[in-house]
Structure formats: C-alpha cells, structure tokens
Amino acid sequence: MPAHRGGIEHSQTHMINRALIPVKALDRAKSRLSKHLTPNQRAFLVLEMLHHVICTLQESAVLTSITVVSPDERVLEQVQAWGAQALLEEQHGHNTALHAAALHQIEAGTTALLTISADLPLLQVSDVRTMFEQVQSHDIVLAPSREGTGTNALLVSPPLVVPYVFGPGSLQRYQLEAQQRDLKSALARNIGLALDIDTIEDLRTLRRYEMRNKAAHAS
C-alpha cells in the first residue's frame, strides 16, 4: 500500500533514486579564495572535492545514477571518467539550470532526487544513507550549511515537489515552500553535510577536522 505523506502518495517499492551535482565553470569557481589560491589551485580543489562527493555517493549504494550538471566541458569529461553522468548546463542561472536537469530525471522515472553540493570534503556514506532513510517518512530532507541558513543538500520525493530556491537564506525558503504545500520536511544535521568550502576559514576548519581524525586514528 502506498504511504501517505503530506498529501502526496509515495510508493515504498521500486524506488528510483538519483542525484544531481551542480558545478560551476572552473574559471569562476571559489572566487572567494582568489586571494589565497591561484586559479589552478582553485580548479584542483573543486575537482578533488567533486571526486570525493561522487565516490561517496557511489559507495552509498542507494543511487541508480549520479549526474553532474555543469557548463564546463573539462568538468563533464572528468566526471565521466569517474563513473558519473555528464549533463551540459541548459539554462543560465543556478536554479533554472537545476530545474531543467530535474525535468530530465523525471522523464527517466526518478522517484527521489538528491541535489547536493560538490564541495563537501567530509561527506560520508552514512550521511547519504541517513537522508534516504529520512525521505521514507518525509517529502523533503534538507541538509543545512554550517551557518544554518544555506542548503548543502536537498532530497525530494517526488522530484520538483518544491521549486529550486538555492541562494542566501535558502534553508528557510525551502521550509516555507514545504509549509505552503502541506509537505513534511526534515533536517539532516552533521558535519559531513554542513561543511562546504567557500572561504579560507572553511579550509582551516577542514584542516582541523582532518588533523583531529588523524590523531583519533593514531591513538
């Protein structure tokens, strides 16, 4: 029997889970680090974190496919070598590009769609699996950024049950969109989903976590 959640019926069987990862053009990525890293260093950082996110999603074993959406041909070529699908950005603007990509996922029969940031260097398999466990009883699962206003991951079932509203204050905007539609939402709070890398302080925080983890494993 289908389970009723917030006015929308979801089948708990034959779930087709897919992921979208948006990535900016490498020459525009991480501009807030431009005083600290060269363009090549920033591009390397972006690709390293993207590789980690893709590998973690693959290892979670809960996804039918992973698609990277980008206007950058270098990014799209690289992700195919890592086993992800590549989709050239069809629309200008972050949210409009994701909307167009999500329409392809709907056409492919996707029942749950995870849209996740490419810059989550501490993301773990358990973080991904937990979100998909939460979506069994919620329409929307949101992963807040560290400061508590941004959104680093959005899991919805079905896709586009709320519009994409990524940007400043997006967490509260997603919660409002859910409330207006009488949808059930949940939060996924952990450092793996919360720590995205935009500033030099973010990088310093990452180094502190890495050093702490090394010390814990050594003891």
N, C-alpha and C positions, 0 to 999 in steps of 0.2 A: 504494500500500500504506500502511495506517496505521502511524504511527511509535509504538513502544512506549516510554513514559516512566514509570518508577517504578510499574509495574503497571497503568497506565491507558493505554488506547489513544486516540490523538488523530488525527483526520483533518487533514492539512495543506491540504486543499482545502475550499472553501466555508466558510471561517471567518466566523462572525458575531460581530464584536467590538462590545461595548457598554460604556458607562461609567456609573457611579453616583457622584454627588457629594452627600454628606450636608451639610446646612446647618441650624444651629440657628435657633431663633426670634431675630429681630434684637434684641429687647429683652434677650436673655440672652447674646448673642454677645460674645466678647472681654472678659469681665468683669475679667480681669487688667489690662486697660488703663484701667479706670474712673477711676483716679487721674490719668490723663494726657489722656484724651479724653472728650468729652461723649457721651451716648447717640446723638445724631445723627451725630457724627463716627465712632463705632464702627460704626454701621449702614452709613454711607457706605463705610468701609474694607472691611467684609465684602463689600458688593456690588461694589466695584471689583475686589477680588481674585477673586471668583467670576466676574466677567465675563472677566477675563484667563484664568482656567483654562478656561472654556468656549470662548473664542476659540482658545486654543492647541490644545485637543482637536479642535476643528473643523478647524483648519489642518493637523493631522497627517494627515488623510485616511485614517486606519486604522480609524475607528469607524463603525458603522452608525447608532448613535444615542447620545445623551447624556441622562441623566435626573438631575434634581436632586430629592432627597428631603428634604422639609422640612415642619415643622408650620406654617410661616409663609406665609400667603396672599400677602403682599407679595412675598416671595421667589419664590414659584411663578408669580405673574403676570409678574414681571420676566424670569425666565429664558425664558419662552415667547416674549417679545419678542426675546430673543437667539438663538432657534432651538433651544433645548433643550426636552426634555420635562419636564413637572412631575408629581411624584407626591407626594400628601399623605401624610405620615408615618402609617403604620397602627398602629404599636406604640410604646409609650413605651420609652425606652432606646435608646442609640446602636446597639448590636449587634443587638438584636431588630428594630429598625426596618430596618436594612440587610438582615437575613435575609429579612424579609417582602418587601422590594423585590427581592432577588435571586431569589426564587421567581417573581416576575413575569417576570424576564429569562429564566429557564429555560423558562417556558411559551412565551416568544416565540422559542425556538430558539437562544438565545445560546450560543456555544461558548467564548468567552473574555470574562471580565468584569473590568474595571478599576474598582476603588473608590479614589477619590482625594480628598484634602483640597481644600477650597475656598480655602484661604489659602496659595497658593504663587505669590507675585508674580514670581518669577524663572523659573517653568516655561517651558521652550522646546519647540518641536515635536520637536526631536531627542531630548529626554528621553522623550517619549511613544513615539516610533518605536522607540527602543532597547529599551524594556520589551517591546514587542510582538515585536521580534526575539528577545529572550531567551526568551519564552514558547514559541517554536517548539521549544526543546530542554529546557524545564523545565515543571513543573506549576504552579509558584508563583514569581512575581517580586515581591520586596519592596523598597520604597524607604525606607530608614531616615531618621529625623529627624536633625537635626544632632548631638544629644547621643548618638545611637546606640542608644537604647532604644525610641523610639516608631516608628510606621509611618505614613508620609505617603501611601503608595500601595501597593495590593495588587492584583496581576494574577494571576488564577487561570484555569486551563483544565482541566476544565470549571468553571462556577460552583459555589460551595459545596463544592469538593473539600476544603476545611478550613472550620471554623466561623469566624465573625467573633469576634475577641478583641481589638478595639481597646481601648486604655486603657494605663495605666502598664505598661511592660515588654512591650508587645505584640510587638515585633520578635522577641525571644527566644521568646515564646509561640507565634508563628506558625512559627518554625523547629522548635520542639518538636512542634507539631501535624503538620508535614510529615514529620519523622523517624518519628513514631509510625505514620504511614500509608505509609511507604516511598515518599515522594514527593520528586522533585528540586526543590530551591529555588535561586534565585539572588538576588543583591543588585544593585540599581541605585543606584549612589552618584554623586551630583552635586549641585551647589548648587541647581539648579532644582527638584529634588525634595526636597531636605533642608531648605531654609529656609522654615519655616512661621512665621506671625506670631501670637504669643501675648503677648509682653511688650514693654516699651518698649525693652529691649536688642535684641530681634529687629528692631524698627523702625529702630533706629540702625544695625544691621548691614545692613539693606536699603538705607538711605541711602548707606552707604559703598560698597556694590557698585554702586549707581546712579551715584554720582559717579565711581567708577573706570572704569565703562563709558563715561561721557560723555567723560572725559579720554582714554581709549583711542581713541574715535572721532574726537576733535578733533585728535589728533596725526597 
